[in-house]
Amino acid sequence: MNARPLPEVRDASVADRTAVVIGGGISGLATAALLARDGYRVELVEAREQLGGRAGSWERDGFRFDTGPSWYLMPEVFDHFFHLLGTSAAEQLDLQGLDPGYRVFFEDHEEPVDIHASVARNATAFEAIEPGAGRALDQYLDSAQHTYEMALTHFLYSSFTRRRELLTMPLLAQAPRLLQLLIEPLERFVGRRFEDPRLRQILGYPAVFLGSSPDRTPSMYHLMSAMDLTGGVLYPQGGFARLIEVIADLAEREGVHLRTGTRATRILTAPEPGRRRPRAVGVEVQDADGTVRTLSADVVVATADLHHVETTMLPPALQTYPQRWWERATSGPGAVLVMLGVEGELPQLAHHSLFFTRDWGENFGAIRGGRVPSPASVYVCRPSATDPSVAPIGHENLFVLVPMPADPGLGRGGIDGGGSAAVESIADEAVAQIADWAGIPDLASRVVVRRTVGPQEFATDLRTWKGGMLGPAHTLRQSAFLRAGNASRRVDSLFYAGSSTIPGIGLPMCLISAELVAKRLRGDRSASPLPEPEPPSRSAPAAPGEAVA
């Protein structure tokens, strides 16, 4: 079926304006909800039948697995987002604190180290490993907290549309320290304060959350230790699938029309009188049955992978980030994911467990060089330690993430060993490593459900650049105002959100990216979060599409 003619560009008031959001991950759902709250009539299109994007879920035989994010950090960002929609995290989610927040196993040491929700307990643990490290940790966390507050105040909620935003007196006063934090790698920053390799690895690991490595991540990101080593880690009962469900419900409450099984294929543009640049006027979509349709819009927000959007949905002349831009960019890692349903209990593992190899340099170097590291540093989530809904009684749920090169050539995963030989071999080695290091010799024989996911699925199912699991790495050239911006420079009324753009990788960053789009459309150029509405005096929820003053 042929697409309908291009819609006309019209000058509509906000209450009359339409928006199409491409992508049903957390950033797309959040953007759609915020724009609808501001009075836009919003349609969201998601190519897959399931919402959530990277934050998906999979169920089999009574097990339910989150297939992506599993750390609930920066709770104040979630709280603020929910407040913008007239509710709160406490109302929408059943959040449970984890203690320990996570457990770390080391290749050269039999005893793991637990990281707790208490600064004092963590300082005691550090001191037991290295004399003087407890006091050094206190100072390190003070610096992390200060840097985190600086980032919240000046960077995270800014689209950097005016560079003079960066010339405020408070920020200028901190310019020498900020410059040092930007040019010094996290690895060196930590190494100047701690000697023991275990402590260095614990404090350097946040770089992996940012799609990078400690030797390439600016030390500014030591701010992340202000989250997990101070206030602890939270978990939403029902998993991160529940978080996606809640935000989708809120979007629909605001009047958003959610269309799954609807793939965006082209961003439509038309010339605008009196302006040099064309304007986005809609999105061409293809339904699951092959029907091609046009959705008209005054505003288009693409939250899918930015490489895919720019290089396949726009002609070359209208691409802000063409292929040559991506050839100079640095991808975050790929991954092999392993979902295991296990018979019996696994008390050796915490809710979150990390397995660190002795030679980190080789581990990260192999990934950057396109080689499969062996052994690899591994992350394991055991949500059944906290949430009885994710596994049948008497069983455990394990989600294993093995960072790998962003290389779709490693292949796809499969069920019960049905993936590519490379993916299944990586999974087998990871299971054996967990069994050995954590002291669970019969782990493999107790597995009753198994599914793997490989880089090829990230590339084909989620359309991620190079099959990466996170997005562009947070290197110096890809952080803060040097990261890809959130508005097209070639097409008016075309905006971007998600992990590919500012402020970056992670669920909290994706929520902020949604808010940055809402701020731009409001004409808000500040570096501050949007003001939160007063709590409603009525008990009934806001009507769909109702704007908040």
N, C-alpha and C positions, 0 to 999 in steps of 0.2 A: 504494500500500500504506500502511495506517495505521501510525503509530509505535507502538511498544510502550508499555505503561504506564510512568509515571515510576518510576525505581528508588527503593528505600527509602534514606533516609539512615541510615548505620550508623557506629558508633564502632569503627573498625578500627585495629589496630596498624599501624605504618609498614610492616612486612614484609608486611602483608596489604592495603595500601591501593592504590587504583587512581587513575590520572590520565589525563586526556585533554588533549592539547596541540593547539590549533587553529593551523595554519599551518606549512608546511614550509620556511620560510626558515632562515637561519642561526640566528636566535634560537630558533625552534621546535625545530630539531634539537638545538641545544645544551642547551636546557631539558630536552627529553625524555631526552637521554643522562645528564644530571646527576641527574634524578629517578630514573631506572632504577638508576643507580649507588647511590643511597641506598635502594633496595629497593622502590620503587613499581613496580607493573605499569602500563606506559605504552602508550597508543595515541596516535599522531599522525595527524591528518587534514589533508590538503592538497587543495584544490579542483582544482588543475591536475594534469596527468599527470606533470609534471616538478617535482622538488624544487628548492629554491634561492630561491624568491621573486624579489626584485629581483636576486639573484645567479644569474641563469639563464645559459643558453648556447644557441647556435643554430649549426647546421652546414649547409654547402652546398658541393658541388663541391670537397671537400678543404680548405675553410676552416672553422675553428671559432672562433666569436666568444663571448667573455664579453659578456653583455648588461647588466651592471650594474657593481658595484664592481671596481676594478682597481688600487687602491693597498694595499699590505701595509705598514701602519704599526703602531706600538706592539707590536713583536714579543713583548715580555715578557707582554702580555695573552694572546696566543695560547699562549705557552709555559705560562703558569699554567693556562689552561683544559685543555690537553692533559695536564698533570701531574695534574689532578684526576681524569682518566680513566685514570691509570696509564701514560701514554705521554708522548711529547714531540713538539714540532713537528719536530725533527730526524729522528725516527723516521718520522713520517707524511708529511712534505713534503720536496720537493727545492727548497730556497730558494736563490735566487741574488741577490746584491747587484747593484744597478744603479749604474753610474757613467758618465755623469752620472745622478743620480737623476731629473732632469728638465731640459728645455730650455725657455726662455721667449723667445717672439718678441713684439716690441712694434710697434705701428702706426707709430710715428714713427722707428724705428731699423732699419737694415738688419741689424746684427749681433745675433744672439740672445745670451742669457746662460745659461750652463750652471751648474746647482746640483749640487755634488758631495757625496760622502759624507765629505768632509774639511772640518772647520771652518776650518782654515788656508787651504785653497784658496778657500773661499767668502768669507772675510774679504779675501783678496787680490783677488778679483773685485769685491767691493763697493768696496774702496779705489780700484780702477782707474776706477770710475764716479764716485765722490764722495770727495774727500780727507777722511780722518777716519772714513769709514764702516766701515772694517775694524775699528777699535777699538770703534766704536759697536756693531757686530754682535756682537763678543765679549761686551760688557756685556748686550746684548739677549738673547743666548742663555743667559747665566748666569741672568738673570731668568726666562726661559722654563723652564729646567730646574728652578729653585726652585719656580716655580708649578706645574709638572707634578707634582713630588714632593708638594707640598701637596695637589693634587687627588687623587692616588692615595691619600694617607694619610687624607684627611678626607671626600671627596665621592664619588668614582667608585664605590666599593664600598659605599655607604650607601643604604638605602631611606628614611632620614630619618624613621623611625618614632618616634624620640625626639628632639625638638629640642635636648635638653640634650647630645646627641652633639656639637653645634656649639659647646659651651661649654667645651671643653678648654682648659687653660692655653696649650699651644703655639699653638692656633688664635686664642685671644683675644689673644695677644701680636702676632699678625699682622693683627688686625682692621682697623686703619686702612689698611694696604696692600691687604687683600682688598676692603674697601669701595671704594677707589679703582679697583681693577681691575674691579669689577662695574659701576660707574656711568660710567666713562670708555670711550667706544667705541674699538674696535681702531684705526680709522682715525686718530683723534687721538693715540692712544698711539704709533703708528708715526711719525706726522707730526712729533711733538716730537723725534724722534731722527734722522730721515733727511729729506733735502731732495729728492733725485732721484726723480721719479715712478716710475721703473722699480723702484727699491728698495722704495718704498712699496707698489707693487703685488705684488711678490714676497712681502713680509711680510704683506700684507693678504689675500692670496688664500685662506688657510685658512678664512676666514669662509664661502667658497662650499662647502667640504666640510661645513660645519655648516648648510647650507640657508639662509644669511643673506647679509648684505653687510657690509663693514668698518665702515660708518657705523652699523650697528645691532647689531653683535656686541660683547658685553663684552670689554674688553681682557684679561680673564682668559684668554681663548683664544689669546693670543699663545704660550701653552704649547705649541701645536702645532708651533711652529718648533723646539722641542727635539727633534722627531722627524726631520723631513726635512732640516734643515740641519746636523745633527750626526751621527747614525748612518746616514743615507742611507735608501734605499727598497729593499725586497726584492720579489721576485716568485716565486711558487710555480710551478715548471714544471708544465705542463698547465693553467695558468690557475686562475681562481677557481672554475671548475667542478670542478677537482680538489679544492680545499678543501672544497666542499660534499659531494663524493663521500666524502671521508675522514671528515667528521663524521657523515654518514649511516651509513657503515659502523660507526663506533664506537657510534652509537646502537643499531644492530641488534645489535652484539656484546653490549651491555648488556641486550638483551632487548626493546627497543622494537619495537612493531608499527607499521610505516609504511604508511599507507593513502593512496595518491594517487588522484586522480579522485573524491575524497570531500569534498563541500562541507559545511561546518558552517553550519546555517541558524538554529539557536536554542540558547541556553544554558538548560538546564532547571534549575529551582529548586524547592525544597520547604521548608515551614516546619520549623523545628527547635525541639523542645520546650525551653522555658525561655529562648529567645533572641528578641530583637525582630526580627532580620533573618533572612530565608530563607537557605538554603545552596544552593550549586551542587551538583547531584546528577547531572549528565550533559550530554550534547550531542546534539541532534537533527542528523542528517546526511542528505544526499541523495547517493546514488551516481550515477555517470554514466548509468546506465539509468533514473534517476528514482525508484528505490526509496528510501523514507524509513525510516530506522532510528534507534534510540536507543542511544547508548553511555553506560553508567552510569559514574559516577566519584565518588570522594571529593574530588578536586581537579580543577579546570579551569584551564588556563593558556591564555589567548588571546594569540597572538603575531602575529596578522594586524593590519592597520591598525586602530588603536584607534577611530577614528571609525566605521568600518564595524562593528566588533564592538559598540560601545556603542549605536549608533543603529538597528541592524537585528537584533541577536541578543538584545536585552533589552527588556522593556516599559518605557515611560517612567518609571514609578515606581521602577524598579530601576537606572536609568542614573546612574552617578557623573558622567559627562561627556556630558550631553545636547546636543542641537543648539545650544541657546543658548550653551553653553560654547564650542563650536567657532566660533560667529559672532564671538566676541571674540578668538579665537586667530589666530596668524600662520602661514600655510603657508610652507614652503620653496618653491623654484622648481619649475616643471615643466621639461621638456626635450624636445628632439628628438634622438634617437639615430640615427646613421648608421653602418652596418657596410659596409665596402668591402673587397673582394678586389681587389688591384692587381697588375698584371703588372709584373715588374721590381723593382729595388731602390729604396729610398727612404732613402738615408743622410743626407739633410737633416734627418730627424726622429729624435729620440731615442725610447727606449721610451715615455717620457711627454713630451709637448710641450704648452705652454700658449701661447695667442695672446691677448694683452691689447690691448683697444682703448684709444685715447687718452683718451676721456671716460668714465671709470668711473661717474661720477655719473649720466650720462645712461643708461648701460647698465643699471645696477641700478634706476634710477628707472623705466625703461621696463618692466622685468619686474614691479616692484611695482604699476605702474599698468595692467597688463594689455596692454601694447603689445609688439610684437615688435621687439627692438633690431636696428638695422642700421647699421654692422656689429655683430656680437655677439662677446663674448669666447668663445673656443672651447677645448675640451680635446681632445687627440688621443692615443690610446694605440696604439702600434705594437708589440704583443707579439712579432711575428715577428722583432724585433731581438734577442730573447733566447731565444725558444722556437720551435724548428723544427717543432713538432707542430701549429702553428696555421694553417699555410698550405702549399700545395704548393711544391715546390722552384722557385726562380726567381720567387716571388710574395711579396707582403707583405699583412699583415692590419692594417687600420686600424679603430679604433673611435673615432667622433667624437661628442662630447657638446656640444650647444649649449643652454645654460640659456635657458629661456623662461618666460613666465607659466604658472602652474599653471591652465591653461584647457583642459579637454577639448574646447572648441569649435574648437580648432586642428585637431582631427581625428586620424585614425589614419595610421600609416605603411603601407608595403607593400614588395613586392619589385620590383626593377627599375623604379622610378618609379611604382609602383601605389598610392601613398598619396594622401592628400588633397592638394589643390593647395597649401594653406598649408604643410604639412609638407614636401612635395617642394621647394617654393621655398626654404624655410629650409635644407634640405640642400644644394641647388645653390649657394646663396650661401656656405655654410660651406666646401664643397669648393673653390670659386673663391678664397676668402680664404686657405685653406691653401696652395693652389698659388702664389698671388701672394707672400705673405709669406715662405714657405719656399723660394721659387725652384724650383718644380716645375711649369713651365708646361704640361706635357702630362698632368698628373695625371688629369683627368676622362676623357681618351681611353684611359687605361690601366686603367680600372675594368672588371673582368670579372664581379664579383658585387656587388650592392648591395641592402641592405635598410634601411628606415627604420622608426622607432618614434615615435609621437606621444603627446601627453598623454592622448588618449582611451584608449589601451591601458593606461596606468597606472591610469586610473579604472575601466575595465571588467574588465581581465584581472587586475590586482593589487588592485583595490578600494581604491585609495589616495584619501585625502581630497583633493578638488579636482583630482585627477590629478597631484599632486606627485610628484617622483621620489625624495624623501628622507624627508619627514616634517615635523612642525612645526619651524619655524626656531629656532635657538638665539639668541633675543633674551633680554634680561634677564628678562622675565616668563616665559620658557620654558626656563630653565636651572637646573641643580642642583635644590634642593628646591622650586623654583617650577614645575618641569615636571610633567606628569601623573604621578601615582603609579603604583605597580605592583601595587596591590591595590584591588579594588572596595570602596567605602565603603557599598554597599547590599546586597551579597551576600557572605556568608562563603564561604571556600574558592574564590574566583574571583580569579585573579591575571593580571598582564599582563607581557609582555616585548616587546622589539623597539624600533625606532627612534622610535616614538610616545611612549614612556615614558622613565623615567630609566634610565641616565644620558644617552641621546641617540642621535645619528645616527652611523653608521659601523659597520663590522664588529666592531672591538674593543668598541665600546659595546654592541653586540647580544650579544656573548659575556658581557660583564659583567652585562647585564640578565638573562640566563639564570641566572647565578650568584646574583643578588639574589633571585630567586624561590626557589632552593634554600636560601638562607640564611634567608629568612622561614619556610619550612616546617620548618627545623631549629630555629627559635626563636632564631637568631643575629641580634642587633640591633646588632652592632658595625659600624664603618666599615672593617673590614679584610677582605681577601680570605679565602676559606675556607682553612683549613690544608691543605697538600698532603700526600697520603699518602706514606708511605715507599716508595721504589722496591721493587717485588716482588723477592723473592729467587729466585723461579722464572722460567723463561724462557717458560712457556706463558701465553697471555693469560687474563685473568679470565673466569670462566664468565658466560654471560648472566645479567644481573640480580644478579650478585654485588656486595654492598655492600662499601665500603672503610671500615675503622674510622677 
